[in-house]
Amino acid sequence: MVSDKETMSNAPTENDSVKIKFLFANRDGVHVEIECSPSDTIENVTKSLQSNWPEEIDNGVPPSLDRIRLICMGRGILGPANGSLEENELPVFLTHPTPVNVSVKPILMHQKKSSIKNASGSNTTRPSNGTPPGDCCCIIS
């Protein structure tokens, strides 16, 4: 039997590399693997993911950095952006890459309401972006 110390290390040395496997929500089989250093910042890791963005998601066009959230093993969002992987206590496994979930925040539409007349001639409010009343967006962070 292999002990936890042999399979997982929370404090790799500076010379060690960290392998990360990014998993995308609701995209079975789509993942990106990168190798980086424990001293790399969350921002640098996110930029590396951005430069290796999978073609299967949004035709390979990555979102802006501020919309990408990295969540590690249910512990929450990795951050701050200038913190290193080591400072964020990213677990490092000797037998496989560390899984990190990728969540992309939706683009928030302009919330200004404008008054328009409906077919009966009465005024209704509708978002200025043209979406019908009642459409909504939920962001869980």
Secondary structure, DSSP 4 states (H G I P E B T S, - for coil): ---HHHHEESS--TT--EEEEEEETT-TT-EEEEEE-TT-BHHHHHHHHHHT--TTSGGG-PPPGGGEEEEETTS-B---TTSBTTTTT--EESSSPEEEEEEEPPPPPP--EEEEE-TTS-EEEEETT-PPTT-------
